[in-house]
Amino acid sequence: MNRFAGWTLSTPATILVVVFLVLPVAATITATFMESAGLLAPYTDFFSSGFRRTVLWRTLQIALATTAISLVVGFLTAYVVARSPGRIKSLLIIAAVFPLLTGVVVRSFAWLIILGRNGILNNFLISIGVTDEPFSMLYTQGSVIVAMVYLFVPLMVLTLVGVLENIPDDLIQASASLGASPSATFRQVVFPLAVPGLIVGAVLVFTGSFTSYATPQLLGGESQMVMGTLMYQQAMVAFDWVTASTIAAIMVVVTVAIVLLMTRVARRLNPMTT
């Protein structure tokens, strides 16, 4: 009876997911195999283009760099938050969540003001005598990565805070009492127990940055085109829906492959996740 009640309660949500997520994605991928030129013709055309391969590689680089930097910054920040006293911890969590209350486009525009030739950072560098001419910081891969890290670090922090809070202080104290150095305690106690949170955070950041559109479009422009902007261009400018569907299918496959790879690596680091 309890099992039947569970299925009954989950049926409406399951139907919504299937209708509005599974079926559209399946239809998009299926359309790429219906070309008269051949079963894999759209994919052959994609990978035979040096420009498109470059866009795919650039997107992977940006997503992986964003994920790696967010892991380091987010983990250190979350560790400080998790070990802070109650009131200070609440303030730090609010500070971490606050950027999420602002839209992605607004936060991306803020980086236009910061990194522009007449922006805050260039004006500061000129005022302290570092340079006489403003640097060209916008429309580079670095500017996109910086903005993406800013966007996704709060998600990483929120994911890791709960995991780190659940690590008992007794374990850390026991490790220290047995003669382990702080670095050894981190490697052998804190890090292995934090691996599940790292997996979830890395998946969230990678999928978000790999499929991002607004931030790369605003801060990267045409010179730093990524898969999301290329798909938009093919669908809404060139009206080439087959190519756009092919790009979407490749993004789905790459995302799933990277997520599975991250999970496998994490399981090697922490056998308890198996």
C-alpha positions in Angstrom: 0.0 0.0 0.0 2.8 2.4 0.9 4.6 1.7 -2.4 1.4 2.2 -4.4 0.8 5.5 -2.6 4.3 6.6 -3.4 3.9 5.8 -7.1 0.5 7.7 -7.1 2.1 10.8 -5.6 5.0 10.8 -8.0 3.0 10.2 -11.1 2.0 13.8 -11.9 5.7 15.0 -11.5 6.9 12.1 -13.6 4.4 12.9 -16.4 5.5 16.6 -16.4 9.2 15.6 -16.6 8.5 13.2 -19.5 6.3 15.6 -21.4 8.3 18.8 -21.0 11.9 17.4 -20.7 12.4 13.8 -21.9 10.2 14.0 -25.1 11.5 17.3 -26.4 15.1 16.2 -25.9 14.4 12.9 -27.5 12.7 14.6 -30.4 15.6 17.0 -30.8 18.1 14.1 -30.9 15.9 12.0 -33.2 15.7 14.8 -35.8 19.5 14.6 -36.3 19.2 11.0 -37.5 16.4 11.7 -40.1 18.5 13.5 -42.7 18.4 12.0 -46.2 22.1 12.6 -46.6 22.8 9.8 -44.2 22.3 8.6 -40.6 25.2 10.4 -39.2 25.6 13.2 -41.8 24.9 16.1 -39.4 27.5 14.9 -37.0 30.0 14.3 -39.8 29.4 17.8 -41.0 29.9 19.2 -37.5 33.2 17.5 -36.8 34.5 18.1 -40.3 34.4 21.8 -39.6 37.5 23.2 -37.9 35.6 26.2 -36.7 33.0 24.1 -34.9 35.6 21.8 -33.4 37.3 24.9 -32.0 34.1 26.1 -30.5 33.5 22.7 -28.9 37.0 22.6 -27.5 36.8 26.2 -26.3 33.5 25.4 -24.5 35.1 22.4 -22.8 38.1 24.5 -21.7 35.9 27.2 -20.2 33.6 24.8 -18.5 36.5 22.7 -17.0 38.4 25.8 -15.9 35.3 27.2 -14.3 34.6 24.0 -12.5 38.2 23.6 -11.2 38.4 27.2 -10.0 35.0 27.0 -8.4 35.9 23.8 -6.6 39.0 25.4 -5.0 37.4 28.8 -4.2 34.0 27.2 -3.1 35.6 24.5 -0.9 37.8 27.0 0.9 34.9 29.4 1.4 32.5 26.7 2.5 35.1 25.3 5.0 35.4 28.8 6.6 31.6 29.2 6.7 31.1 25.7 8.1 33.6 26.3 10.9 32.4 29.8 11.9 30.3 30.5 15.0 26.5 30.5 14.6 25.7 34.2 14.0 28.7 34.8 11.8 27.9 31.6 9.8 24.4 32.9 9.1 25.8 36.2 7.9 28.4 34.5 5.7 25.7 32.2 4.2 23.6 35.3 3.4 26.6 36.9 1.8 27.1 33.8 -0.3 23.5 33.5 -1.4 23.0 37.2 -2.1 24.4 37.2 -5.6 21.9 34.6 -6.6 19.1 37.1 -6.0 20.3 39.0 -9.0 19.7 37.8 -12.6 22.5 36.3 -14.7 22.3 39.1 -17.3 22.6 41.8 -14.6 25.7 40.1 -13.0 27.2 39.7 -16.5 26.7 43.4 -17.3 28.4 44.3 -14.0 31.5 42.6 -15.3 31.3 44.7 -18.5 31.6 47.7 -16.3 34.4 46.2 -14.3 36.5 44.9 -17.2 35.8 47.5 -19.9 38.6 49.7 -21.3 37.1 52.6 -19.3 36.0 50.3 -16.5 36.7 50.2 -12.8 39.7 47.9 -13.0 41.4 49.7 -15.8 40.9 53.1 -14.2 42.3 51.7 -10.9 45.4 50.2 -12.6 46.0 53.6 -14.4 45.5 55.5 -11.2 48.2 53.5 -9.3 50.6 53.7 -12.2 50.6 50.1 -13.3 49.9 51.1 -16.9 49.4 54.2 -19.0 47.0 52.5 -21.5 43.9 50.5 -20.6 44.2 46.7 -21.1 41.8 44.9 -23.4 40.1 42.5 -20.9 36.8 42.0 -22.5 35.9 39.5 -25.2 38.6 37.1 -24.1 38.4 33.6 -22.7 39.7 34.8 -19.4 36.9 37.4 -19.0 34.3 34.7 -19.6 35.9 32.3 -17.1 36.1 35.0 -14.4 32.4 35.9 -14.9 31.4 32.3 -14.9 33.3 31.6 -11.7 31.5 34.5 -10.1 28.2 33.1 -11.2 28.7 29.5 -10.0 30.8 29.8 -6.8 27.7 30.5 -4.7 26.2 27.2 -5.9 29.4 25.4 -5.0 29.5 27.0 -1.5 25.9 26.2 -0.8 26.4 22.6 -1.9 29.6 22.1 0.3 28.5 23.9 3.4 25.9 21.3 4.4 28.4 18.5 3.7 31.2 20.1 5.7 28.9 20.9 8.6 28.0 17.2 8.9 31.6 16.2 9.5 31.9 15.7 13.3 34.4 17.8 15.1 35.3 14.6 17.1 36.8 13.1 14.0 39.1 16.1 13.4 40.0 16.3 17.1 40.7 12.5 17.2 43.0 12.9 14.1 44.9 15.7 15.8 45.2 13.7 19.1 46.7 10.8 17.2 49.5 13.1 15.9 48.2 13.9 12.4 49.2 17.3 11.1 46.5 19.7 9.8 47.4 18.9 6.2 47.2 15.1 6.9 43.8 15.6 8.7 42.5 17.4 5.6 43.8 14.8 3.2 42.6 11.7 5.2 39.5 12.9 7.0 38.0 16.2 5.7 38.5 15.7 2.0 37.3 12.1 1.7 34.1 13.0 3.6 33.5 16.0 1.4 33.8 14.1 -1.9 30.0 13.6 -2.3 29.5 17.3 -2.0 32.3 18.0 -4.4 30.7 15.6 -6.9 27.4 17.4 -6.7 29.0 20.9 -6.9 31.2 20.0 -9.8 28.3 18.5 -11.8 26.2 21.6 -11.2 29.0 24.0 -12.1 30.1 22.1 -15.2 26.6 21.6 -16.6 25.7 25.2 -16.0 28.9 26.6 -17.5 29.0 24.2 -20.5 25.5 25.1 -21.5 25.7 28.8 -20.6 24.6 31.4 -23.2 24.1 34.9 -21.8 27.5 35.3 -20.1 29.7 34.1 -23.0 27.6 36.2 -25.4 28.0 39.4 -23.4 31.7 39.0 -22.3 33.0 36.8 -25.1 31.2 38.0 -28.1 31.8 36.5 -31.5 35.5 36.0 -31.0 34.9 33.7 -28.0 31.9 31.8 -29.3 30.8 28.7 -27.3 28.4 25.9 -28.0 25.4 27.8 -26.5 25.9 30.9 -28.7 26.6 28.8 -31.7 23.4 26.8 -31.3 21.5 30.1 -30.9 23.1 31.5 -34.0 22.2 28.4 -36.1 18.6 28.2 -34.8 17.6 31.9 -34.6 19.8 33.6 -37.2 20.5 30.9 -39.8 17.3 29.0 -39.1 19.2 25.8 -39.6 17.3 23.6 -37.1 19.1 20.4 -38.0 22.5 21.9 -37.2 21.1 23.4 -34.0 19.7 20.1 -33.0 23.0 18.4 -33.7 24.8 20.9 -31.5 22.2 20.3 -28.7 22.7 16.5 -29.0 26.5 16.8 -28.8 26.1 19.0 -25.7 23.9 16.4 -24.1 26.3 13.6 -24.8 29.4 15.6 -23.7 27.7 16.7 -20.5 26.6 13.1 -19.6 30.1 11.8 -20.4 31.9 14.3 -18.3 29.4 13.8 -15.4 30.0 10.1 -15.5 33.7 10.6 -15.6 33.6 13.0 -12.6 31.6 10.4 -10.7 34.0 7.6 -11.5 37.0 9.7 -10.5 35.2 10.6 -7.2 34.5 7.0 -6.5 38.2 6.2 -6.9 39.0 9.1 -4.4 36.4 7.9 -1.9 35.3 4.2 -2.0 32.4 5.1 0.3 30.6 6.7 -2.6 30.3 3.4 -4.4 
